[in-house]
């Protein structure tokens, strides 16, 4: 992490170097029509961009914000000395990590469109007031001005070099992400989730927490719910019920609903939607040990209705649903 932070810091310092005086720029940072930057001191003596000869039109607000944060990081770090204890070094490293994450999150805020709510990758344009703009929406989400044709090259370079710890790190996720991987946070297994039984029959639950705490939650708060370990389960489906199944390092919720003489069934995977097709569930419906029907499908949040006739014509004392779950 320290190496990654140092690399990102160096990239930012390179990008805020003025092309004329070679000093690190500070607010205000002037931006030309084509997207090149200049420090405000040199701008007093130069009317056109020294790189492309275009006019200067606005400030690079995103780069100014990032620069402020980097300079705050540098000022917070103790300068090397002869009498530094191990505790000084530990505090310094902690400070660096905190600021590195703040810089990463600041970059993400600067490049997330308030219209489409997506992160915009290269090319990154800017409006006449200096805000970064989404290449797809073509309008500034901050001041509603139209985007110019100029690109914020410095911000593009910083975005490519930056790496971001998952925002659910404090919950246990150790992932370090580049911007193309940032969508990971939407499906991170450590992100807080609501109780998987919230929409199950006979359950009203507003609990929210991390997935690993659900086992404790269901044991203490949903005592009527069955809890099963393993890939094979036999369940009497003559009654409405909910069953949580821990299998294959995943959590499944199986619900049976008896309504108006019909039986509705659902077996859902608690996890990313894209993982549903990674599992198959074989179901065998038995009446007094005689197989009535067999069917196979992937987990799904949708309810399935069994044929009502199966249950109206059945005189068995029990109906058993045998479910076996396996990877595809």
C-alpha positions in Angstrom: 0.0 0.0 0.0 2.8 2.4 0.8 4.5 1.8 -2.6 1.2 2.4 -4.4 0.6 5.6 -2.4 4.1 6.9 -3.2 3.6 6.1 -6.9 0.3 8.0 -7.0 1.8 10.9 -5.1 4.7 11.1 -7.6 2.3 11.1 -10.6 0.3 13.9 -9.1 3.4 15.9 -8.4 4.5 15.5 -12.0 1.2 16.6 -13.3 1.1 19.8 -11.2 4.5 20.9 -12.3 4.3 24.2 -14.3 5.6 23.8 -17.8 7.3 27.3 -17.6 8.8 27.7 -14.1 8.8 24.0 -13.2 7.5 24.8 -9.8 4.6 22.8 -8.3 1.4 24.7 -9.0 -1.1 25.8 -6.3 -4.5 27.3 -6.5 -5.5 28.9 -8.9 -4.3 26.6 -11.7 -5.0 28.0 -15.1 -6.3 25.8 -18.0 -6.0 26.6 -21.7 -8.7 25.8 -24.3 -6.9 22.5 -25.2 -6.4 21.3 -21.7 -2.9 22.3 -20.7 -2.2 23.8 -17.3 -0.1 26.9 -16.1 0.6 28.3 -12.7 -1.0 31.7 -11.9 2.4 33.4 -11.5 3.5 32.5 -15.0 0.0 33.4 -16.4 0.7 37.0 -15.4 3.5 37.1 -18.0 2.1 34.8 -20.7 -1.1 35.4 -22.6 -1.2 32.1 -24.6 -0.4 28.5 -23.7 3.3 27.8 -24.2 2.4 24.3 -25.3 -0.3 24.8 -27.9 -0.6 28.6 -28.2 -4.3 28.5 -27.3 -5.9 31.0 -25.0 -6.4 30.4 -21.3 -10.1 30.1 -20.5 -10.7 28.8 -17.0 -9.3 27.2 -13.8 -8.7 23.4 -13.5 -10.9 23.0 -10.4 -10.4 19.2 -10.1 -6.6 19.5 -10.2 -6.7 22.4 -7.7 -8.7 20.2 -5.2 -6.3 17.2 -5.7 -3.3 19.6 -5.3 -4.7 21.0 -2.0 -5.0 17.5 -0.6 -1.5 16.4 -1.7 0.1 19.5 -0.2 -1.8 18.9 3.0 -0.4 15.4 3.1 3.1 16.7 2.6 2.7 19.3 5.4 1.4 16.6 7.8 4.4 14.3 7.4 7.2 14.8 9.9 10.4 15.7 8.2 13.3 13.2 8.5 15.4 13.7 11.6 18.2 12.1 13.6 16.1 11.2 16.6 12.9 9.5 15.3 11.4 6.7 17.3 9.6 3.7 15.8 6.4 5.4 17.1 7.1 8.4 14.9 7.5 6.2 11.9 4.3 4.4 12.7 2.3 7.6 13.0 3.8 8.9 9.8 2.8 5.7 7.9 -0.7 5.9 9.3 -1.0 9.5 8.3 0.1 8.7 4.8 -2.4 5.9 4.4 -5.3 8.1 5.7 -4.4 10.9 3.2 -3.8 8.4 0.4 -7.4 7.1 0.8 -8.7 10.7 1.0 -7.0 11.6 -2.2 -8.3 8.4 -3.9 -11.9 9.2 -2.8 -11.5 12.8 -3.9 -10.5 11.7 -7.4 -13.6 9.4 -7.5 -15.8 12.3 -6.5 -14.3 14.5 -9.2 -15.0 12.0 -12.0 -18.5 10.7 -11.1 -21.2 12.2 -13.2 -24.1 13.6 -11.2 -26.4 13.0 -14.2 -25.8 9.3 -15.2 -24.0 8.4 -11.9 -21.2 6.7 -13.8 -17.5 7.2 -13.5 -16.2 8.8 -16.7 -12.9 7.5 -18.1 -10.7 9.0 -20.7 -11.4 11.3 -22.4 -12.3 13.7 -19.6 -13.6 17.1 -20.8 -14.2 20.3 -18.9 -16.8 23.1 -19.1 -16.1 26.8 -19.4 -16.2 27.2 -15.6 -13.5 24.5 -15.1 -15.6 21.6 -13.9 -14.8 18.1 -15.3 -17.6 16.8 -17.5 -18.8 13.4 -18.6 -18.0 12.5 -22.2 -21.4 10.8 -22.6 -23.7 13.5 -21.0 -21.7 16.3 -22.7 -23.0 18.8 -20.1 -21.6 20.0 -16.8 -23.5 18.4 -13.9 -22.3 21.2 -11.5 -23.2 24.4 -13.4 -25.2 23.0 -16.3 -22.8 24.6 -18.9 -22.0 22.8 -22.1 -18.7 20.9 -22.2 -15.8 22.4 -24.2 -13.8 20.3 -26.6 -10.8 20.6 -24.3 -9.5 17.6 -22.4 -8.3 17.6 -18.9 -5.1 15.6 -19.6 -3.6 16.0 -16.2 -6.7 14.5 -14.5 -6.8 11.6 -17.1 -3.2 10.7 -16.2 -3.9 10.9 -12.4 -7.0 8.7 -12.8 -5.1 6.0 -14.8 -2.4 5.8 -12.1 -4.6 5.9 -9.0 -5.6 2.8 -7.0 -8.4 2.7 -4.6 -9.0 0.6 -1.5 -12.5 -0.8 -1.5 -14.8 1.5 0.6 -15.8 -1.6 2.6 -12.2 -2.2 3.8 -13.2 -1.6 7.4 -15.7 -4.5 7.0 -13.0 -6.9 5.8 -12.5 -6.4 2.1 -8.8 -6.2 1.1 -9.3 -5.4 -2.6 -7.2 -2.6 -4.1 -9.0 -1.4 -7.3 -8.1 0.6 -10.4 -10.8 2.8 -11.8 -12.1 0.1 -14.4 -12.5 -2.2 -11.4 -14.4 0.3 -9.2 -17.8 -1.3 -9.9 -16.6 -4.1 -7.6 -18.0 -2.0 -4.8 -21.5 -2.5 -6.0 -21.2 -6.3 -5.6 -18.5 -6.5 -2.9 -19.3 -9.4 -0.6 -18.4 -7.2 2.4 -20.8 -4.4 1.7 -23.7 -3.9 4.1 -26.9 -5.7 3.0 -30.4 -5.8 4.3 -31.8 -9.0 5.9 -32.2 -11.5 3.1 -35.6 -12.5 4.7 -37.0 -8.9 4.4 -39.5 -9.9 1.7 -40.1 -13.5 2.7 -43.5 -14.7 3.8 -44.5 -13.8 7.3 -41.3 -11.7 7.9 -40.9 -8.0 8.4 -37.3 -7.2 9.1 -35.4 -3.9 8.7 -32.0 -5.2 9.8 -29.0 -4.1 7.8 -25.5 -5.4 8.3 -22.6 -7.3 6.8 -23.2 -10.7 5.3 -21.0 -12.5 7.8 -23.2 -11.3 10.6 -26.4 -12.7 9.1 -26.0 -16.1 10.6 -26.1 -14.7 14.1 -28.9 -12.4 13.2 -31.2 -15.1 11.8 -30.4 -17.4 14.8 -31.5 -14.8 17.3 -34.1 -12.8 15.5 -35.8 -15.3 13.2 -36.2 -18.3 15.4 -39.0 -19.7 13.2 -36.6 -19.8 10.2 -34.8 -23.1 9.5 -31.0 -23.0 9.2 -29.3 -25.7 7.2 -25.6 -26.5 6.5 -24.7 -28.4 3.4 -25.6 -28.8 -0.3 -28.5 -31.3 0.2 -31.7 -30.6 2.1 -35.0 -32.4 2.6 -37.9 -30.2 3.4 -41.6 -30.8 4.3 -43.5 -28.4 2.0 -46.9 -28.9 3.5 -46.4 -25.6 5.4 -45.3 -22.1 4.7 -41.6 -21.8 5.7 -38.3 -20.1 5.2 -34.9 -21.9 5.2 -31.5 -20.4 5.1 -28.9 -22.7 3.5 -25.2 -22.2 4.0 -23.5 -24.2 1.2 -20.5 -23.9 -1.2 -19.3 -20.8 0.8 -22.5 -19.0 -0.2 -25.9 -18.3 1.4 -29.2 -19.3 -0.1 -32.7 -18.5 1.1 -35.4 -21.0 0.3 -39.0 -19.9 0.8 -42.2 -22.0 0.6 -45.6 -20.2 0.5 -48.9 -21.9 0.7 -51.7 -19.7 -0.6 -55.2 -20.4 -1.8 -54.4 -24.1 -2.3 -51.4 -23.4 -4.4 -47.7 -23.7 -3.5 -45.2 -21.1 -4.4 -41.5 -21.7 -4.2 -38.3 -19.6 -4.4 -34.6 -20.4 -3.9 -32.5 -17.3 -4.1 -28.7 -16.8 -3.8 -27.7 -13.9 -1.5 -25.0 -12.3 -3.6 -24.2 -10.7 -6.9 -26.8 -11.2 -9.6 -24.1 -12.4 -12.0 -23.4 -15.4 -9.7 -26.9 -16.9 -10.1 -25.9 -18.9 -13.2 -22.9 -20.3 -11.4 -25.1 -22.7 -9.5 -27.7 -25.3 -10.4 -30.3 -26.8 -8.0 -31.9 -30.2 -8.6 -35.3 -30.6 -7.0 -37.0 -33.9 -6.4 -40.6 -33.8 -5.1 -41.5 -37.0 -3.2 -44.8 -38.3 -1.8 -44.3 -41.1 0.7 -40.9 -41.8 -0.9 -42.4 -41.9 -4.4 -41.0 -39.4 -6.9 -43.7 -37.1 -8.2 -41.5 -34.8 -10.4 -37.9 -33.7 -10.9 -36.8 -30.3 -12.1 -33.5 -28.4 -12.3 -32.9 -24.6 -12.4 -30.5 -21.9 -11.3 -31.3 -19.9 -8.1 -33.6 -17.0 -8.8 -35.3 -14.1 -6.9 -38.6 -15.0 -8.8 -41.4 -17.1 -7.3 -42.4 -20.3 -9.0 -45.8 -21.8 -8.7 -46.1 -25.6 -8.4 -49.1 -27.3 -10.1 -52.0 -27.0 -7.6 -53.3 -30.4 -8.8 -50.3 -32.2 -7.3 -51.3 -31.2 -3.9 -55.1 -31.5 -4.2 -54.9 -35.0 -5.6 -52.2 -36.1 -3.1 -53.4 -38.1 -0.1 -49.9 -38.6 1.4 -49.2 -37.6 4.9 -46.1 -35.6 3.8 -44.7 -34.0 0.7 -40.9 -33.8 0.8 -38.8 -31.6 -1.5 -35.3 -32.8 -1.9 -32.9 -30.0 -3.0 -29.3 -30.5 -4.0 -27.1 -27.5 -4.9 -24.0 -27.7 -7.0 -21.6 -25.5 -9.1 -22.2 -25.4 -12.8 
